[in-house]
């Protein structure tokens, strides 16, 4: 029998964790939020464009919550729907979203590495 007070043989240990290494910047897609209503045809057109491009977006129905309508108004300064935000950028409504797509600027704003990505994109006001 072994003596419990006797030192035991060293047990191999796992390597010590290394310091975290900085990761390369990720090209995570910016959060896309659309304030909308179920019945609005412009909201439907904006949904179709975003869906066709495979963009995941959060839709906030302003008719379901007075607080959501107030947040939309505070963020956009507008009362009409849809109001679309990509990251911190207020795109505007459906026509503004389609105008960005027509100019080829929507992909860059979505972080998809389109030509000129990283350059500021003028958003119509």
PALO-965864 format. One record per residue (C-alpha): x, y, z; residue in three letters; residue number from 1. Coordinates in nm, 3 decimals, padded with zeros to 5 digits. Layout:
// residues N
+---------+---------+---------+------+-----+
|      xx |      yy |      zz | rest |  nr |
+---------+---------+---------+------+-----+
|       X |       Y |       Z |  Ala | NUM |
...
+---------+---------+---------+------+-----+
***
This chain:
// residues 125
+---------+---------+---------+------+-----+
|      xx |      yy |      zz | rest |  nr |
+---------+---------+---------+------+-----+
|  00.000 |  00.000 |  00.000 |  Unk |   1 |
|  00.115 |  00.352 | -00.057 |  Unk |   2 |
|  00.164 |  00.606 |  00.215 |  Unk |   3 |
| -00.099 |  00.887 |  00.181 |  Unk |   4 |
|  00.150 |  01.141 |  00.314 |  Unk |   5 |
|  00.413 |  01.049 |  00.055 |  Unk |   6 |
|  00.438 |  01.281 | -00.244 |  Unk |   7 |
|  00.276 |  01.137 | -00.552 |  Unk |   8 |
|  00.425 |  01.128 | -00.895 |  Unk |   9 |
|  00.362 |  01.445 | -01.094 |  Unk |  10 |
|  00.047 |  01.428 | -01.303 |  Unk |  11 |
|  00.082 |  01.563 | -01.652 |  Unk |  12 |
| -00.122 |  01.879 | -01.683 |  Unk |  13 |
| -00.284 |  02.042 | -01.975 |  Unk |  14 |
| -00.088 |  02.326 | -02.124 |  Unk |  15 |
| -00.153 |  02.656 | -01.953 |  Unk |  16 |
| -00.408 |  02.862 | -02.138 |  Unk |  17 |
| -00.243 |  03.117 | -02.355 |  Unk |  18 |
| -00.336 |  03.479 | -02.351 |  Unk |  19 |
| -00.620 |  03.553 | -02.589 |  Unk |  20 |
| -00.497 |  03.661 | -02.926 |  Unk |  21 |
| -00.666 |  03.953 | -03.090 |  Unk |  22 |
| -00.889 |  03.828 | -03.366 |  Unk |  23 |
| -00.904 |  03.981 | -03.704 |  Unk |  24 |
| -01.194 |  04.219 | -03.753 |  Unk |  25 |
| -01.501 |  04.027 | -03.852 |  Unk |  26 |
| -01.727 |  04.131 | -04.129 |  Unk |  27 |
| -02.037 |  04.063 | -03.926 |  Unk |  28 |
| -02.343 |  04.200 | -04.093 |  Unk |  29 |
| -02.486 |  04.509 | -03.926 |  Unk |  30 |
| -02.820 |  04.476 | -03.753 |  Unk |  31 |
| -03.109 |  04.568 | -03.982 |  Unk |  32 |
| -03.428 |  04.699 | -03.821 |  Unk |  33 |
| -03.747 |  04.792 | -04.002 |  Unk |  34 |
| -04.035 |  04.966 | -03.828 |  Unk |  35 |
| -04.346 |  04.866 | -04.020 |  Unk |  36 |
| -04.712 |  04.766 | -04.023 |  Unk |  37 |
| -04.867 |  04.449 | -04.162 |  Unk |  38 |
| -05.088 |  04.623 | -04.415 |  Unk |  39 |
| -04.847 |  04.884 | -04.559 |  Unk |  40 |
| -04.762 |  04.817 | -04.927 |  Unk |  41 |
| -04.431 |  05.007 | -04.896 |  Unk |  42 |
| -04.338 |  04.788 | -04.600 |  Unk |  43 |
| -04.416 |  04.485 | -04.813 |  Unk |  44 |
| -04.190 |  04.610 | -05.095 |  Unk |  45 |
| -03.907 |  04.676 | -04.849 |  Unk |  46 |
| -03.953 |  04.326 | -04.697 |  Unk |  47 |
| -03.939 |  04.174 | -05.045 |  Unk |  48 |
| -03.614 |  04.350 | -05.134 |  Unk |  49 |
| -03.443 |  04.258 | -04.807 |  Unk |  50 |
| -03.565 |  03.898 | -04.831 |  Unk |  51 |
| -03.459 |  03.867 | -05.196 |  Unk |  52 |
| -03.109 |  03.978 | -05.094 |  Unk |  53 |
| -03.106 |  03.727 | -04.807 |  Unk |  54 |
| -03.082 |  03.997 | -04.542 |  Unk |  55 |
| -03.187 |  03.899 | -04.191 |  Unk |  56 |
| -03.383 |  04.184 | -04.039 |  Unk |  57 |
| -03.582 |  04.260 | -03.730 |  Unk |  58 |
| -03.929 |  04.390 | -03.801 |  Unk |  59 |
| -04.103 |  04.598 | -03.538 |  Unk |  60 |
| -04.478 |  04.636 | -03.586 |  Unk |  61 |
| -04.556 |  04.986 | -03.462 |  Unk |  62 |
| -04.929 |  04.913 | -03.440 |  Unk |  63 |
| -04.866 |  04.654 | -03.169 |  Unk |  64 |
| -04.695 |  04.899 | -02.936 |  Unk |  65 |
| -04.727 |  05.274 | -02.882 |  Unk |  66 |
| -04.374 |  05.261 | -02.737 |  Unk |  67 |
| -04.240 |  05.118 | -03.063 |  Unk |  68 |
| -04.408 |  05.397 | -03.261 |  Unk |  69 |
| -04.254 |  05.654 | -03.024 |  Unk |  70 |
| -03.907 |  05.492 | -03.057 |  Unk |  71 |
| -03.939 |  05.499 | -03.436 |  Unk |  72 |
| -04.033 |  05.868 | -03.430 |  Unk |  73 |
| -03.747 |  05.950 | -03.192 |  Unk |  74 |
| -03.489 |  05.757 | -03.399 |  Unk |  75 |
| -03.599 |  05.867 | -03.745 |  Unk |  76 |
| -03.778 |  06.196 | -03.697 |  Unk |  77 |
| -04.051 |  06.056 | -03.924 |  Unk |  78 |
| -04.399 |  05.917 | -03.870 |  Unk |  79 |
| -04.444 |  05.714 | -04.190 |  Unk |  80 |
| -04.356 |  05.348 | -04.237 |  Unk |  81 |
| -04.140 |  05.174 | -04.316 |  Unk |  82 |
| -03.843 |  05.329 | -04.141 |  Unk |  83 |
| -03.531 |  05.122 | -04.200 |  Unk |  84 |
| -03.205 |  05.126 | -04.007 |  Unk |  85 |
| -02.889 |  04.943 | -04.107 |  Unk |  86 |
| -02.655 |  04.950 | -03.811 |  Unk |  87 |
| -02.666 |  05.306 | -03.683 |  Unk |  88 |
| -02.756 |  05.445 | -04.026 |  Unk |  89 |
| -03.110 |  05.562 | -04.085 |  Unk |  90 |
| -03.177 |  05.456 | -04.443 |  Unk |  91 |
| -03.527 |  05.602 | -04.455 |  Unk |  92 |
| -03.825 |  05.442 | -04.620 |  Unk |  93 |
| -03.891 |  05.196 | -04.898 |  Unk |  94 |
| -03.802 |  05.435 | -05.181 |  Unk |  95 |
| -03.474 |  05.522 | -05.006 |  Unk |  96 |
| -03.390 |  05.152 | -04.968 |  Unk |  97 |
| -03.461 |  05.086 | -05.337 |  Unk |  98 |
| -03.257 |  05.392 | -05.438 |  Unk |  99 |
| -02.957 |  05.256 | -05.244 |  Unk | 100 |
| -02.997 |  04.923 | -05.424 |  Unk | 101 |
| -03.024 |  05.094 | -05.765 |  Unk | 102 |
| -02.700 |  05.288 | -05.697 |  Unk | 103 |
| -02.524 |  04.970 | -05.589 |  Unk | 104 |
| -02.469 |  05.113 | -05.240 |  Unk | 105 |
| -02.694 |  04.882 | -05.039 |  Unk | 106 |
| -02.449 |  04.589 | -05.033 |  Unk | 107 |
| -02.170 |  04.811 | -04.902 |  Unk | 108 |
| -02.395 |  04.944 | -04.628 |  Unk | 109 |
| -02.484 |  04.585 | -04.540 |  Unk | 110 |
| -02.112 |  04.508 | -04.505 |  Unk | 111 |
| -02.101 |  04.276 | -04.802 |  Unk | 112 |
| -01.773 |  04.404 | -04.941 |  Unk | 113 |
| -01.911 |  04.561 | -05.253 |  Unk | 114 |
| -01.679 |  04.789 | -05.446 |  Unk | 115 |
| -01.610 |  05.097 | -05.239 |  Unk | 116 |
| -01.690 |  04.916 | -04.915 |  Unk | 117 |
| -01.575 |  05.110 | -04.618 |  Unk | 118 |
| -01.626 |  05.441 | -04.790 |  Unk | 119 |
| -01.896 |  05.664 | -04.648 |  Unk | 120 |
| -02.223 |  05.623 | -04.829 |  Unk | 121 |
| -02.438 |  05.932 | -04.874 |  Unk | 122 |
| -02.789 |  05.863 | -04.753 |  Unk | 123 |
| -03.062 |  06.087 | -04.894 |  Unk | 124 |
| -03.240 |  06.289 | -04.630 |  Unk | 125 |
+---------+---------+---------+------+-----+
***
